[in-house]
Amino acid sequence: MEEEEDHNESNDPQENGGLQVIERVSMLSIEEKKLPKVFSLSSLTKQFTLMDACELLNCGMEAIIEDEVTKCFAAEELPSWNLLTRTNANYHYISLRLSVMWFTGFFIRYFILLPFRVTLAVIGTLWLLLSTAVVGHFFEDGSFKRQLNDYVSLTCYRILSRSFSAIITYHDTENQAKAGGICVANHTSPIDIVILSCNNTYAMVGQSQGGFFGLMQRAMSRASDSHIWFERTEAKDRGAVLDRMRKNVGDDTKLPILIFPEGTCINNTSVMQFKKGSFEAGGIICPVAIKYDPRFGDPFWNSSKQGMVEYLIMMMTSWAIVVDVYFLPPMTRQENENAIEFANRVKAEIARKGGLVDLVWDGQLKRMKVKQAWKADQQMLYSRRFKVD
């Protein structure tokens, strides 16, 4: 579940326009330009020419054309259609042969695969609700209840994974999180939870929901008290979440905690800034790199453009969801290493193993405006180019 802890030196998200120019300038290595000592404003003014601004303008134009942040919030496009992927654009006539193949694939995906997958999703959801109710009401806390909950959870999530034909390959499973540990992973889609839970049982951390999702949260909590739900709007809840996590760490009777420190979905090409909260709880961190193969179906959820129902239909009409899950060796916080440095070290390992780009930017930048302090920092950076002896 998404982590909501604030990052030290928190970065307020920003919209694309403000991000692009700032991003390009901040990553640019600029040598300081020293000017000879002058004695009047008029003589200083003569030292500047129009060329002094060209470098900054060039960076701005490059950022408008393409930057490394905003493209992380759009579905990854393949260079060519290989007839295996789901269509992500409206139908365009090219040739009779391709048209026949497209309509054949459309019929198979929507009239054969979709009804079957919806049936599996309903079965898996009902199994979760009923089985957790039985486990929660008829069994006392203890080792047998934990084992029964593990069996119920694995069965449920494996059925749900079949509802979008997940083909999962787990690597180095000896490194997966154990009881009392913390598992952190990069975040691409809500189905990341299903992918990881097909191989292990986790305690979820996330916002309290209403409606159907709230019903599922309550069902999961009945079977295990390891899950942690909170309200985003309540600042005191954030401290309570950290306290609960610290109590769970090292407790063999508690499920390992699953957290997505990015706090938002990224299109599986990059890893963005990790929030520090899960790295302040102490204990052992078990990193996981999740890498999807977009050739068979892109699982990225663009929550700003797609509703949950639309996204689920998109998943169930894909050919398949092919994914590799890499369990990295457990990591612990080193001496004289703060939570932010530890988070960045874990993030770098996940990016390296998953073949992803390691970015320093906050994933929430896609929703809110740029912080004024950031603009002032870039202005200061530019002014330092011109030093008067």
N, C-alpha and C positions, 0 to 999 in steps of 0.2 A: 504494500500500500504506500501511498505517497507520503513522504515525510514533510512536516510543516515547520521544522525548527528554522529559526532565522540564522543566516550565515553571519559570522563576525565580519564586519565591514559589509553589511548587507547591501546587495545591489538591487535597487528597485527596477523592475522590468521596464522596457521601453518599446515603443513602436518601431517598425522597420526603418522609417525615414531617418529618425534620429540615431538609430543604431549604426547605420551603414558607414557614415562618414567617421564617426567616433571610432568604430572598430578598426577601420583601415589606418587611421592616424596612430592609434595606440599601439598597433603592432609594428609600426614603421620605425626602423632604426635611423635616427637623424643625428648627424654630427652637428655639434654646436658651431655656430658661425660667429666669430669674433670680429668686432668692428674696431677701427682705430679710435683712440680717445678724441672726443670732440668737446668743444667748449661753448656751443650755442645750439639752440633748437634748429635754426636754419641750416647749420652745417650738418647736423645729425639727419635731418630730413633728406638731404641730398644723397645720403648713403643708401637709401632704399630705392628699388626699381620695381617695375611690374613683375619681373621674373621672380621676385621673392615669394610671390603668392602662387606661382605656377605649380610648384610641387604639391602644395596642399590641394589645389584644384584637381590635379591629376589623381590624387588619392580619393577625392570625393567622387569623381567620375567612375573610377574603378569600383568603388563601393556600390554605386547605383546600379552598375551593370551586374555585379555579382559580389556577394560577401559570404563569409563562412558561417554566419549565424542564421540569417533568415531562411536560407535554403534547407536548414535542418528541420524546418517546420512545414515542409511540403513533402508529399509522397515521392519516393525515389522513382525516377523514370528510367526504364530500360532503353538502351540505344536502339533496339529494334524489337518488333513483335515476333516472338518465337512460337506462337500458336499454343503455348502452354499456360500463359498468364491469363488472368481475368482481364476483361476490357476495362480501361479506366477513362475512356472517352466515348462520345457518341459514335454510332456506326457511320462510316464513310465508305462509299462504294469505290473499290479499287479494281477488282476483276471478279468474274463470275465464280472462279474457283475459290478465291478467298471468301467471297460472300457465302457460298455454300458451307464452307468450313466454319465460318463465324456463327451462322445460324444453327448449325448442328451443335456446336459447342454451347451456344446459348440455351438450346432445348435441353441438353444433358444437364447443364448446371442448374437451371431454374425449375425444370419439371421432373427431374429424377433425383439429383443430389439434394436440392434444397428441402423437399418434403421429408426425405429420410433424415437429414441432419436436424431439422426442426424437431422431429420426433425424438431423436436422441437427446437433444437439449432439454426437452420437457421431462424425459425420463430421468436424466441426471439431476435436474433441479428438484424434482419431487423426491428423488432418493435422498438428496441432501437434507431437505426439510423434514422428512419422516424419520430418517435414521438418526439424525442429531437429536430429534425430540425423544426418541426411545432411549438413546444413550444418556441424555441429560436427566431424564425423569426416573429411570428405573435402575440406575447403577450409581453406587457411591464412588466418591473420589478415591483413586488408587491405581495401581499398575494395570489391573485388568481393564478399567475404564479407559485408560490412556491407550492401551493396545487396541481396544475395540474402536476408539475414535480414529486411530491411525488407519485401520482397515476401512472404516466407513469413508474417511476423507479420500484415501487413495482410489477407492472404487468410484466415488462420485466424480472426481476430477478426471479420471481416465475415460469415463463415459462422456463427460463434457468435451474432452479433447477430440473425441471422435466426431463431434458435431461440426467441426470444421476440418476434419481429416488431417489432424496434426501428425507429422512425421518427425519425431524427436530423437536426436542422437545425444546421449549424455557422455561427456568425457571426464575422466578422473573423478569418478563418483566417491572415491575414498576421501576426497577433500570436502564433501558436502557438510553443511552445518549440523552439529549434534545438539542434543537437548541443552538448553542454557546458553546457546550461542546466538550470534547475530549474522544473518545472511543479507548482503547488500548486492544489488544488481542494477545494470542499466535498464532503462524503461522505454519501451516502444509502444506497448499496447496494454489494454486491460487483460488480455489473455496471457500476459506474462505470468500472472498468478497461476493460471491453469497449467501452463507449461512446466513451471517449477514444482507445482504440487502433485504432478503425476509421479514424482520420484521420491518425494519426502513430504512430511506433514509440518506445516508452519503456523506460527501465530501471526495474525495480520495486525497491522497498525494503520489506522486511517480515520477519516472523518465519519462521524455518526450520520447515517442516512435515514431518510423516511421512505415510505412506500414499500415497493417490492424489495429493494436492496436493504432497507432497514429490517425487513422480515428475515432475510438471509443472514444478516449480521447477528440478529438475536438467536437464530437457529445455531449458528456456529458457536456462539458464546455459551449456549446451554451444554454443548458437548465438551467444551474446554474453557477454563477461565484465563487462558494465556493471551487471548486476543485483547487488543487495546483500541478503544474507540474514543474519539475526542471531538470537540467543537472547534472549528477554525477561528470563530469570532471571539472565543474566550481565551485571553492571554494566559490565565491561570492554568488552563488545561494543558498548555504546552509544558509547563513545569511538572505537572502531574504525570504526563506521558513519559518524561525523562526519568522520573522517580520509579514508575512502573517498570520501565526497561531495565533500570539498574537492579531492581529486585529480581527480575527474571534471569539476568545474566549469572551464569554459574550454577543455576538451580536445575538439577537433573530431572525434576518433576515437571518442568515447564518446556513447552515447545520452543524450538528455535524461532527467533523473530525474523520475519521477512520485511525488508524495507527497500524502497526505491528512492535513494537520496536526491535524485534530480528533481523530484516533485512534479514532473510533467512528462508527457510523451515526446520522444525525439525519434526521427525517422530511421534510426538504426544505421546511420552513417557516421555518427559522432557520439561522444559522451560529453555532457555539459557539467557545469559546476555541481558538486555534491554539497548539500547542506550539512552542517557540522553536527547536528543533534545526535545522530546515531553513533557518532565517533566519540561522544562525550560520556557514553554510558559505561565505558570500560569493557573488559572481557575480550574475547576473541572475535575478530571480524573474518567472516568467510566470504570472499568476493566471488561473484558469478558473472561471467560474460555471456550474454544472449545474442546470438547472431542469426538472423533470418535470411533465407534465400528468396529474394523478391521475384525470381523467375516463375515461381508457381503460385504466388499470391503475396501481396504486400500487406502485412498486418498493421501498419502504422495508423494510429487514430488521430486525425486532425480534429480535435474537439471543438475548435472555433468554427468549423464548417460542417461537421457531421454530428448528428444526434446519435444516441446509443443504439436505437432501433435500426437506423440506416447503416450504422457500422456493423452491427451483427449480421444483417442481411448480406452486406458486402463480404464478410468473412465466410458465411455459409454458401456463397455462390462462387467462391474461389475454387480452383482445382484442388489445392492442398496448401497447408501451411508447413513449410519445411524449415526446421530450426536446429541449430547446434547449440548445446549448452555446455559451457566450459566451467568446471569447478576449480578455482585457483587455490593454491595452498593457503591455509589460514594465516592471518596477519595480526600483529599486536602493535600497540602504540609504543614507540621507542622513548627512551629517556630524553628529556628536553625537547620533545616534539608536541606541539599543541594540536588541538582537534582539527584545525583547518589544514595544517601540513599533513596530518595523518590521512584526512579525507582526500587530499590531492594525490597522495602516494597510492592509495587504493584505487582511485579513479584512473591513474596512469596505467596500473597493472591490468585493469579491466579493458581499457582501450587497446593496449598492446596485444592482449590475448585474443580479443574479438576482432582485431583488424579495423578498429574504429579510430576516428580523429579525436584527439584529446583537446577539448576547448576549455577556456577559462571562464566563459560567459555563463550567466545565470539563465536557465531555461525559461524562467518567467518573463524574460525580455519581450516575448511575443505578445504580451497582453497589456502592458502598462507603459507610461511615458518614461523617458530617460531622467535620471536623477540630475538635478542642477549641479551638484558637486562634481559629477563626471564631466560635464561641459566645462566647468571651471578648470578642472585638471588638464584637459586637452588644450585649453587656451594658455595655461601656464607652460605646458610643454612646448607649444609653439613659440611663446615669448622668450624662452630660454635659448632659442637658436641665435638670438641677437644679444650679444653681451658687449658692453662698452668697457674698454680697458680703463 
